[in-house]
């Protein structure tokens, strides 16, 4: 490969449709995986309600999931450098809540 072509960056245009621009709030995540893919379910759990609904499901290859993890880690480190450490509540206090894996899925 021509070394000068290595330095070239591929330009990607990312479109954000208006119906997606506001985003979707999630305060719970369920993560499952198979040998071929990771499934990330982003869930909104409302206080006092026993039922929660998946707001968005993202399915990625293991390679893309690991790249996402590294990108998220980098962004958290940059956020904390600018705004201070993100504090997590102590584990084991009352009901398990928040972003975690292995949650039973009910349709």
N, CA, C and O atoms as CSV, one atom per row, in Angstrom:
chain,resi,resn,atom,element,x,y,z
A,1,UNK,N,N,0.835,-1.173,0.000
A,1,UNK,CA,C,0.000,0.000,0.000
A,1,UNK,C,C,0.880,1.237,0.000
A,1,UNK,O,O,1.919,1.265,0.659
A,2,UNK,N,N,0.476,2.235,-0.720
A,2,UNK,CA,C,1.180,3.505,-0.804
A,2,UNK,C,C,1.123,4.197,0.561
A,2,UNK,O,O,0.030,4.429,1.078
A,3,UNK,N,N,2.281,4.536,1.162
A,3,UNK,CA,C,2.290,5.162,2.492
A,3,UNK,C,C,1.488,6.454,2.559
A,3,UNK,O,O,0.914,6.767,3.602
A,4,UNK,N,N,1.439,7.208,1.465
A,4,UNK,CA,C,0.683,8.461,1.491
A,4,UNK,C,C,-0.819,8.201,1.622
A,4,UNK,O,O,-1.546,9.046,2.144
A,5,UNK,N,N,-1.289,7.045,1.153
A,5,UNK,CA,C,-2.709,6.708,1.262
A,5,UNK,C,C,-3.070,6.298,2.684
A,5,UNK,O,O,-4.218,6.446,3.105
A,6,UNK,N,N,-2.072,5.774,3.440
A,6,UNK,CA,C,-2.322,5.405,4.825
A,6,UNK,C,C,-2.734,6.625,5.646
A,6,UNK,O,O,-3.593,6.535,6.524
A,7,UNK,N,N,-2.113,7.761,5.348
A,7,UNK,CA,C,-2.370,8.977,6.111
A,7,UNK,C,C,-3.742,9.572,5.797
A,7,UNK,O,O,-4.284,10.343,6.590
A,8,UNK,N,N,-4.299,9.217,4.649
A,8,UNK,CA,C,-5.611,9.749,4.286
A,8,UNK,C,C,-6.676,9.174,5.206
A,8,UNK,O,O,-6.680,7.975,5.486
A,9,UNK,N,N,-7.567,10.016,5.669
A,9,UNK,CA,C,-8.677,9.589,6.501
A,9,UNK,C,C,-9.925,9.488,5.641
A,9,UNK,O,O,-10.189,10.362,4.815
A,10,UNK,N,N,-10.689,8.428,5.832
A,10,UNK,CA,C,-11.946,8.289,5.131
A,10,UNK,C,C,-12.955,9.233,5.772
A,10,UNK,O,O,-13.124,9.226,6.991
A,11,UNK,N,N,-13.619,10.037,4.968
A,11,UNK,CA,C,-14.626,10.963,5.456
A,11,UNK,C,C,-15.961,10.236,5.548
A,11,UNK,O,O,-16.403,9.607,4.586
A,12,UNK,N,N,-16.595,10.325,6.703
A,12,UNK,CA,C,-17.898,9.716,6.912
A,12,UNK,C,C,-18.867,10.823,7.290
A,12,UNK,O,O,-18.614,11.597,8.214
A,13,UNK,N,N,-19.958,10.889,6.583
A,13,UNK,CA,C,-21.010,11.833,6.924
A,13,UNK,C,C,-22.036,11.101,7.759
A,13,UNK,O,O,-22.561,10.065,7.351
A,14,UNK,N,N,-22.320,11.643,8.933
A,14,UNK,CA,C,-23.288,11.031,9.829
A,14,UNK,C,C,-24.532,11.899,9.843
A,14,UNK,O,O,-24.469,13.097,10.118
A,15,UNK,N,N,-25.645,11.287,9.547
A,15,UNK,CA,C,-26.914,12.006,9.527
A,15,UNK,C,C,-27.683,11.699,10.809
A,15,UNK,O,O,-27.777,10.541,11.217
A,16,UNK,N,N,-28.228,12.724,11.439
A,16,UNK,CA,C,-29.044,12.564,12.641
A,16,UNK,C,C,-30.469,12.997,12.302
A,16,UNK,O,O,-30.772,14.189,12.268
A,17,UNK,N,N,-31.346,12.011,12.050
A,17,UNK,CA,C,-32.730,12.362,11.700
A,17,UNK,C,C,-33.413,13.102,12.851
A,17,UNK,O,O,-33.116,12.828,14.013
A,18,UNK,N,N,-34.307,14.018,12.556
A,18,UNK,CA,C,-34.977,14.796,13.605
A,18,UNK,C,C,-35.670,13.934,14.661
A,18,UNK,O,O,-35.684,14.304,15.835
A,19,UNK,N,N,-36.240,12.800,14.271
A,19,UNK,CA,C,-36.946,11.957,15.240
A,19,UNK,C,C,-35.992,11.246,16.207
A,19,UNK,O,O,-36.442,10.671,17.198
A,20,UNK,N,N,-34.689,11.277,15.937
A,20,UNK,CA,C,-33.688,10.668,16.828
A,20,UNK,C,C,-32.893,11.722,17.595
A,20,UNK,O,O,-32.168,11.384,18.531
A,21,UNK,N,N,-33.019,12.986,17.216
A,21,UNK,CA,C,-32.165,14.046,17.758
A,21,UNK,C,C,-32.345,14.263,19.260
A,21,UNK,O,O,-31.386,14.634,19.938
A,22,UNK,N,N,-33.533,14.043,19.793
A,22,UNK,CA,C,-33.758,14.243,21.222
A,22,UNK,C,C,-33.195,13.109,22.062
A,22,UNK,O,O,-33.039,13.261,23.273
A,23,UNK,N,N,-32.891,11.987,21.450
A,23,UNK,CA,C,-32.344,10.853,22.181
A,23,UNK,C,C,-33.423,10.109,22.950
A,23,UNK,O,O,-34.596,10.482,22.921
A,24,UNK,N,N,-33.013,9.060,23.632
A,24,UNK,CA,C,-33.897,8.246,24.449
A,24,UNK,C,C,-33.243,8.061,25.802
A,24,UNK,O,O,-32.087,7.648,25.882
A,25,UNK,N,N,-33.970,8.361,26.865
A,25,UNK,CA,C,-33.438,8.218,28.221
A,25,UNK,C,C,-33.524,6.758,28.655
A,25,UNK,O,O,-34.542,6.098,28.444
A,26,UNK,N,N,-32.452,6.265,29.259
A,26,UNK,CA,C,-32.426,4.922,29.826
A,26,UNK,C,C,-31.703,4.988,31.167
A,26,UNK,O,O,-30.695,5.681,31.306
A,27,UNK,N,N,-32.229,4.258,32.155
A,27,UNK,CA,C,-31.564,4.214,33.454
A,27,UNK,C,C,-31.275,2.771,33.887
A,27,UNK,O,O,-30.944,2.504,35.043
A,28,UNK,N,N,-31.410,1.860,32.936
A,28,UNK,CA,C,-31.142,0.449,33.186
A,28,UNK,C,C,-30.712,-0.171,31.861
A,28,UNK,O,O,-31.221,0.204,30.805
A,29,UNK,N,N,-29.788,-1.108,31.914
A,29,UNK,CA,C,-29.370,-1.804,30.704
A,29,UNK,C,C,-29.222,-3.289,30.994
A,29,UNK,O,O,-28.757,-3.692,32.060
A,30,UNK,N,N,-29.625,-4.083,30.028
A,30,UNK,CA,C,-29.434,-5.528,30.099
A,30,UNK,C,C,-28.519,-5.908,28.938
A,30,UNK,O,O,-28.718,-5.463,27.808
A,31,UNK,N,N,-27.523,-6.727,29.226
A,31,UNK,CA,C,-26.546,-7.104,28.209
A,31,UNK,C,C,-26.502,-8.619,28.110
A,31,UNK,O,O,-26.360,-9.316,29.115
A,32,UNK,N,N,-26.624,-9.116,26.897
A,32,UNK,CA,C,-26.526,-10.550,26.626
A,32,UNK,C,C,-25.560,-10.735,25.461
A,32,UNK,O,O,-25.286,-9.792,24.719
A,33,UNK,N,N,-25.047,-11.951,25.304
A,33,UNK,CA,C,-24.136,-12.193,24.187
A,33,UNK,C,C,-24.204,-13.647,23.744
A,33,UNK,O,O,-24.592,-14.546,24.490
A,34,UNK,N,N,-23.809,-13.826,22.506
A,34,UNK,CA,C,-23.618,-15.143,21.916
A,34,UNK,C,C,-22.219,-15.128,21.316
A,34,UNK,O,O,-21.542,-14.103,21.399
A,35,UNK,N,N,-21.760,-16.214,20.721
A,35,UNK,CA,C,-20.438,-16.167,20.082
A,35,UNK,C,C,-20.345,-15.133,18.952
A,35,UNK,O,O,-19.250,-14.681,18.616
A,36,UNK,N,N,-21.481,-14.760,18.371
A,36,UNK,CA,C,-21.460,-13.884,17.201
A,36,UNK,C,C,-21.840,-12.439,17.484
A,36,UNK,O,O,-21.549,-11.562,16.670
A,37,UNK,N,N,-22.493,-12.162,18.634
A,37,UNK,CA,C,-23.000,-10.806,18.829
A,37,UNK,C,C,-23.227,-10.489,20.300
A,37,UNK,O,O,-23.381,-11.378,21.137
A,38,UNK,N,N,-23.241,-9.192,20.583
A,38,UNK,CA,C,-23.665,-8.662,21.877
A,38,UNK,C,C,-24.981,-7.942,21.657
A,38,UNK,O,O,-25.165,-7.249,20.656
A,39,UNK,N,N,-25.903,-8.114,22.608
A,39,UNK,CA,C,-27.191,-7.436,22.549
A,39,UNK,C,C,-27.275,-6.523,23.768
A,39,UNK,O,O,-27.195,-6.986,24.906
A,40,UNK,N,N,-27.436,-5.221,23.523
A,40,UNK,CA,C,-27.550,-4.235,24.591
A,40,UNK,C,C,-28.965,-3.680,24.571
A,40,UNK,O,O,-29.360,-3.010,23.617
A,41,UNK,N,N,-29.722,-3.955,25.614
A,41,UNK,CA,C,-31.066,-3.420,25.757
A,41,UNK,C,C,-31.010,-2.252,26.735
A,41,UNK,O,O,-30.602,-2.412,27.885
A,42,UNK,N,N,-31.424,-1.078,26.267
A,42,UNK,CA,C,-31.471,0.119,27.096
A,42,UNK,C,C,-32.918,0.308,27.546
A,42,UNK,O,O,-33.833,0.381,26.726
A,43,UNK,N,N,-33.109,0.388,28.862
A,43,UNK,CA,C,-34.423,0.291,29.485
A,43,UNK,C,C,-34.690,1.535,30.329
A,43,UNK,O,O,-33.775,2.097,30.930
A,44,UNK,N,N,-35.956,1.958,30.365
A,44,UNK,CA,C,-36.359,3.028,31.267
A,44,UNK,C,C,-37.244,2.418,32.346
A,44,UNK,O,O,-38.323,1.895,32.066
A,45,UNK,N,N,-36.766,2.495,33.583
A,45,UNK,CA,C,-37.509,1.990,34.732
A,45,UNK,C,C,-38.053,3.192,35.488
A,45,UNK,O,O,-37.291,4.049,35.934
A,46,UNK,N,N,-39.367,3.252,35.630
A,46,UNK,CA,C,-39.993,4.376,36.316
A,46,UNK,C,C,-40.184,4.019,37.790
A,46,UNK,O,O,-40.578,2.896,38.103
A,47,UNK,N,N,-39.910,4.958,38.699
A,47,UNK,CA,C,-40.068,4.697,40.131
A,47,UNK,C,C,-41.501,4.268,40.459
A,47,UNK,O,O,-42.465,4.872,39.988
A,48,UNK,N,N,-41.622,3.237,41.257
A,48,UNK,CA,C,-42.929,2.780,41.705
A,48,UNK,C,C,-43.678,1.883,40.743
A,48,UNK,O,O,-44.747,1.378,41.086
A,49,UNK,N,N,-43.158,1.674,39.568
A,49,UNK,CA,C,-43.817,0.800,38.602
A,49,UNK,C,C,-43.056,-0.517,38.513
A,49,UNK,O,O,-41.831,-0.510,38.390
A,50,UNK,N,N,-43.757,-1.642,38.573
A,50,UNK,CA,C,-43.077,-2.939,38.578
A,50,UNK,C,C,-42.631,-3.408,37.197
A,50,UNK,O,O,-41.895,-4.389,37.090
A,51,UNK,N,N,-43.057,-2.735,36.152
A,51,UNK,CA,C,-42.741,-3.169,34.793
A,51,UNK,C,C,-41.919,-2.098,34.078
A,51,UNK,O,O,-42.218,-0.908,34.171
A,52,UNK,N,N,-40.898,-2.529,33.377
A,52,UNK,CA,C,-40.060,-1.613,32.599
A,52,UNK,C,C,-40.085,-2.048,31.144
A,52,UNK,O,O,-40.326,-3.217,30.843
A,53,UNK,N,N,-39.837,-1.112,30.246
A,53,UNK,CA,C,-39.880,-1.407,28.820
A,53,UNK,C,C,-38.542,-1.071,28.169
A,53,UNK,O,O,-37.925,-0.051,28.478
A,54,UNK,N,N,-38.105,-1.938,27.269
A,54,UNK,CA,C,-36.899,-1.667,26.495
A,54,UNK,C,C,-37.184,-0.476,25.583
A,54,UNK,O,O,-38.152,-0.483,24.823
A,55,UNK,N,N,-36.338,0.540,25.668
A,55,UNK,CA,C,-36.485,1.738,24.846
A,55,UNK,C,C,-35.713,1.612,23.536
A,55,UNK,O,O,-36.111,2.153,22.504
A,56,UNK,N,N,-34.592,0.879,23.606
A,56,UNK,CA,C,-33.752,0.729,22.426
A,56,UNK,C,C,-32.919,-0.543,22.568
A,56,UNK,O,O,-32.435,-0.849,23.657
A,57,UNK,N,N,-32.754,-1.273,21.486
A,57,UNK,CA,C,-31.906,-2.462,21.457
A,57,UNK,C,C,-30.820,-2.238,20.411
A,57,UNK,O,O,-31.100,-1.892,19.264
A,58,UNK,N,N,-29.577,-2.442,20.834
A,58,UNK,CA,C,-28.439,-2.306,19.932
A,58,UNK,C,C,-27.747,-3.661,19.876
A,58,UNK,O,O,-27.432,-4.249,20.910
A,59,UNK,N,N,-27.512,-4.149,18.666
A,59,UNK,CA,C,-26.844,-5.440,18.459
A,59,UNK,C,C,-25.533,-5.168,17.725
A,59,UNK,O,O,-25.516,-4.521,16.678
A,60,UNK,N,N,-24.430,-5.673,18.294
A,60,UNK,CA,C,-23.106,-5.422,17.725
A,60,UNK,C,C,-22.277,-6.698,17.706
A,60,UNK,O,O,-22.523,-7.628,18.474
A,61,UNK,N,N,-21.296,-6.726,16.819
A,61,UNK,CA,C,-20.337,-7.824,16.808
A,61,UNK,C,C,-19.441,-7.704,18.045
A,61,UNK,O,O,-19.334,-6.620,18.619
A,62,UNK,N,N,-18.802,-8.790,18.461
A,62,UNK,CA,C,-17.872,-8.689,19.597
A,62,UNK,C,C,-16.769,-7.648,19.360
A,62,UNK,O,O,-16.395,-6.929,20.287
A,63,UNK,N,N,-16.256,-7.563,18.155
A,63,UNK,CA,C,-15.196,-6.597,17.853
A,63,UNK,C,C,-15.707,-5.162,17.996
A,63,UNK,O,O,-15.022,-4.315,18.571
A,64,UNK,N,N,-16.904,-4.884,17.475
A,64,UNK,CA,C,-17.459,-3.534,17.598
A,64,UNK,C,C,-17.797,-3.218,19.051
A,64,UNK,O,O,-17.655,-2.074,19.485
A,65,UNK,N,N,-18.241,-4.215,19.800
A,65,UNK,CA,C,-18.562,-4.001,21.206
A,65,UNK,C,C,-17.306,-3.635,21.988
A,65,UNK,O,O,-17.339,-2.735,22.828
A,66,UNK,N,N,-16.203,-4.322,21.720
A,66,UNK,CA,C,-14.961,-4.000,22.428
A,66,UNK,C,C,-14.450,-2.621,22.021
A,66,UNK,O,O,-13.957,-1.876,22.869
A,67,UNK,N,N,-14.558,-2.271,20.754
A,67,UNK,CA,C,-14.172,-0.925,20.304
A,67,UNK,C,C,-15.039,0.131,20.983
A,67,UNK,O,O,-14.547,1.193,21.364
A,68,UNK,N,N,-16.340,-0.167,21.133
A,68,UNK,CA,C,-17.251,0.741,21.826
A,68,UNK,C,C,-16.837,0.901,23.284
A,68,UNK,O,O,-16.827,2.017,23.804
A,69,UNK,N,N,-16.495,-0.201,23.952
A,69,UNK,CA,C,-16.039,-0.161,25.337
A,69,UNK,C,C,-14.821,0.746,25.485
A,69,UNK,O,O,-14.769,1.573,26.396
A,70,UNK,N,N,-13.846,0.597,24.598
A,70,UNK,CA,C,-12.627,1.408,24.670
A,70,UNK,C,C,-12.922,2.876,24.404
A,70,UNK,O,O,-12.348,3.749,25.055
A,71,UNK,N,N,-13.812,3.161,23.453
A,71,UNK,CA,C,-14.193,4.544,23.164
A,71,UNK,C,C,-14.937,5.153,24.350
A,71,UNK,O,O,-14.714,6.315,24.690
A,72,UNK,N,N,-15.816,4.379,24.979
A,72,UNK,CA,C,-16.553,4.858,26.139
A,72,UNK,C,C,-15.587,5.125,27.305
A,72,UNK,O,O,-15.705,6.139,27.993
A,73,UNK,N,N,-14.644,4.221,27.517
A,73,UNK,CA,C,-13.637,4.395,28.579
A,73,UNK,C,C,-12.848,5.682,28.357
A,73,UNK,O,O,-12.635,6.450,29.295
A,74,UNK,N,N,-12.417,5.919,27.126
A,74,UNK,CA,C,-11.668,7.134,26.792
A,74,UNK,C,C,-12.509,8.379,27.076
A,74,UNK,O,O,-12.005,9.353,27.636
A,75,UNK,N,N,-13.773,8.351,26.696
A,75,UNK,CA,C,-14.644,9.502,26.920
A,75,UNK,C,C,-14.915,9.730,28.406
A,75,UNK,O,O,-14.989,10.878,28.845
A,76,UNK,N,N,-15.064,8.667,29.180
A,76,UNK,CA,C,-15.257,8.819,30.630
A,76,UNK,C,C,-14.016,9.437,31.262
A,76,UNK,O,O,-14.130,10.317,32.116
A,77,UNK,N,N,-12.840,8.989,30.853
A,77,UNK,CA,C,-11.598,9.554,31.384
A,77,UNK,C,C,-11.487,11.039,31.059
A,77,UNK,O,O,-11.079,11.828,31.912
A,78,UNK,N,N,-11.843,11.431,29.836
A,78,UNK,CA,C,-11.795,12.849,29.460
A,78,UNK,C,C,-12.851,13.654,30.224
A,78,UNK,O,O,-12.587,14.785,30.632
A,79,UNK,N,N,-14.032,13.087,30.418
A,79,UNK,CA,C,-15.091,13.745,31.183
A,79,UNK,C,C,-14.627,13.995,32.611
A,79,UNK,O,O,-14.766,15.101,33.133
A,80,UNK,N,N,-14.062,12.937,33.254
A,80,UNK,CA,C,-13.624,13.067,34.641
A,80,UNK,C,C,-12.458,14.035,34.781
A,80,UNK,O,O,-12.343,14.715,35.801
A,81,UNK,N,N,-11.598,14.108,33.783
A,81,UNK,CA,C,-10.497,15.070,33.821
A,81,UNK,C,C,-11.035,16.498,33.815
A,81,UNK,O,O,-10.437,17.391,34.414
A,82,UNK,N,N,-12.137,16.708,33.155
A,82,UNK,CA,C,-12.721,18.053,33.057
A,82,UNK,C,C,-13.697,18.359,34.198
A,82,UNK,O,O,-13.734,19.489,34.686
A,83,UNK,N,N,-14.488,17.369,34.627
A,83,UNK,CA,C,-15.579,17.616,35.566
A,83,UNK,C,C,-15.420,16.932,36.918
A,83,UNK,O,O,-16.234,17.160,37.814
A,84,UNK,N,N,-14.408,16.112,37.090
A,84,UNK,CA,C,-14.224,15.386,38.347
A,84,UNK,C,C,-14.754,13.964,38.247
A,84,UNK,O,O,-15.462,13.603,37.306
A,85,UNK,N,N,-14.390,13.168,39.249
A,85,UNK,CA,C,-14.746,11.749,39.253
A,85,UNK,C,C,-16.261,11.548,39.280
A,85,UNK,O,O,-16.976,12.249,39.996
A,86,UNK,N,N,-16.736,10.598,38.504
A,86,UNK,CA,C,-18.135,10.194,38.539
A,86,UNK,C,C,-18.264,9.196,39.685
A,86,UNK,O,O,-17.634,8.139,39.670
A,87,UNK,N,N,-19.073,9.532,40.662
A,87,UNK,CA,C,-19.241,8.661,41.832
A,87,UNK,C,C,-20.394,7.690,41.591
A,87,UNK,O,O,-21.453,8.081,41.100
A,88,UNK,N,N,-20.179,6.427,41.940
A,88,UNK,CA,C,-21.214,5.406,41.855
A,88,UNK,C,C,-21.742,5.106,43.244
A,88,UNK,O,O,-20.987,5.160,44.215
A,89,UNK,N,N,-23.042,4.787,43.359
A,89,UNK,CA,C,-23.567,4.433,44.680
A,89,UNK,C,C,-22.973,3.109,45.136
A,89,UNK,O,O,-22.596,2.279,44.309
A,90,UNK,N,N,-22.889,2.908,46.452
A,90,UNK,CA,C,-22.349,1.634,46.961
A,90,UNK,C,C,-23.199,0.456,46.481
A,90,UNK,O,O,-24.424,0.563,46.411
A,91,UNK,N,N,-22.564,-0.647,46.155
A,91,UNK,CA,C,-23.273,-1.846,45.721
A,91,UNK,C,C,-23.881,-2.543,46.932
A,91,UNK,O,O,-23.368,-2.443,48.046
A,92,UNK,N,N,-24.988,-3.253,46.693
A,92,UNK,CA,C,-25.582,-4.057,47.736
A,92,UNK,C,C,-26.556,-3.320,48.637
A,92,UNK,O,O,-27.054,-3.902,49.600
A,93,UNK,N,N,-26.842,-2.054,48.352
A,93,UNK,CA,C,-27.805,-1.323,49.167
A,93,UNK,C,C,-29.190,-1.468,48.551
A,93,UNK,O,O,-29.489,-0.845,47.532
A,94,UNK,N,N,-30.018,-2.276,49.158
A,94,UNK,CA,C,-31.378,-2.435,48.658
A,94,UNK,C,C,-31.417,-3.166,47.342
A,94,UNK,O,O,-30.612,-4.064,47.092
A,95,UNK,N,N,-32.347,-2.785,46.509
A,95,UNK,CA,C,-32.582,-3.437,45.231
A,95,UNK,C,C,-31.476,-3.125,44.237
A,95,UNK,O,O,-31.000,-1.992,44.161
A,96,UNK,N,N,-31.074,-4.122,43.487
A,96,UNK,CA,C,-30.075,-3.924,42.441
A,96,UNK,C,C,-30.692,-3.085,41.330
A,96,UNK,O,O,-31.783,-3.396,40.852
A,97,UNK,N,N,-30.013,-2.039,40.921
A,97,UNK,CA,C,-30.573,-1.102,39.954
A,97,UNK,C,C,-29.443,-0.480,39.153
A,97,UNK,O,O,-28.351,-0.272,39.682
A,98,UNK,N,N,-29.686,-0.186,37.904
A,98,UNK,CA,C,-28.716,0.522,37.095
A,98,UNK,C,C,-28.257,-0.294,35.908
A,98,UNK,O,O,-28.963,-1.195,35.456
A,99,UNK,N,N,-27.100,0.010,35.412
A,99,UNK,CA,C,-26.588,-0.629,34.223
A,99,UNK,C,C,-25.825,-1.878,34.620
A,99,UNK,O,O,-24.814,-1.805,35.320
A,100,UNK,N,N,-26.315,-3.027,34.170
A,100,UNK,CA,C,-25.731,-4.306,34.527
A,100,UNK,C,C,-26.095,-5.355,33.487
A,100,UNK,O,O,-26.914,-5.101,32.604
A,101,UNK,N,N,-25.508,-6.492,33.585
A,101,UNK,CA,C,-25.790,-7.573,32.645
A,101,UNK,C,C,-26.665,-8.643,33.271
A,101,UNK,O,O,-26.982,-8.596,34.459
A,102,UNK,N,N,-27.048,-9.608,32.449
A,102,UNK,CA,C,-27.763,-10.809,32.882
A,102,UNK,C,C,-29.092,-10.550,33.568
A,102,UNK,O,O,-29.367,-11.115,34.626
A,103,UNK,N,N,-29.906,-9.711,32.981
A,103,UNK,CA,C,-31.243,-9.465,33.507
A,103,UNK,C,C,-32.198,-10.329,32.715
A,103,UNK,O,O,-32.124,-10.356,31.487
A,104,UNK,N,N,-33.112,-11.051,33.396
A,104,UNK,CA,C,-34.090,-11.874,32.702
A,104,UNK,C,C,-34.998,-10.999,31.851
A,104,UNK,O,O,-35.501,-9.975,32.313
A,105,UNK,N,N,-35.202,-11.409,30.605
A,105,UNK,CA,C,-36.017,-10.643,29.672
A,105,UNK,C,C,-37.444,-11.196,29.671
A,105,UNK,O,O,-37.650,-12.393,29.471
A,106,UNK,N,N,-38.407,-10.336,29.892
A,106,UNK,CA,C,-39.820,-10.696,29.834
A,106,UNK,C,C,-40.467,-9.881,28.737
A,106,UNK,O,O,-40.299,-8.662,28.687
A,107,UNK,N,N,-41.210,-10.541,27.851
A,107,UNK,CA,C,-41.872,-9.816,26.763
A,107,UNK,C,C,-43.225,-9.308,27.171
A,107,UNK,O,O,-43.915,-8.676,26.371
